[in-house]
Every structure is written in structure tokens, then in C-alpha cells.
Amino acid sequence: MLLEIAVFNISAALQAQKAGADRLELCENPLEGGTTPSYGTLRLAAEKIAIPVFPIIRPRGETSFMEMKVMR
């Protein structure tokens, strides 16, 4: 069985990794229910986290047609 932990920032990701998580679900903006992490957050996660990281793909607020195309 794999232990996947949902985290909202790099600090929490590092703590989850240290605590034994097998993989992470990475999001931002917990007050909005979790949104797609920024490019900077994803880049830093790729540098600092050794376990698999799965970013959540969810729009921020109102979503334009172009944003929907980017998420695909």
C-alpha cells in the first residue's frame, strides 16, 4: 500500500517526505479547495523532493478558454 500525502507548499512536502510518504499530491491555495501549483512551486519541488510528486490540475477562480487549453 502506498502512502500519498496532500501538501500545499514545499515545506509541507519536505516534512511529508521525511515522515515516510511514498508520493505527494501538490496543490496551492487551500482556502479555495486546492488549485494548480505555480510553475515556481513545481520547479522547486522537482529540485528538492525525491519521491513522486503529482500536481493537482484545478483552475484558480474564473477560468478562461485559454486557461482550459493550458490545463489539457
Protein Blocks (a to p, Z undefined) as FASTA:
>chain_A
ZZddddfbfklmmmmmmnopabdcddehklnopaaddfklmmmmmmmpmbdcddddddeh
jadfklmmmmZZ
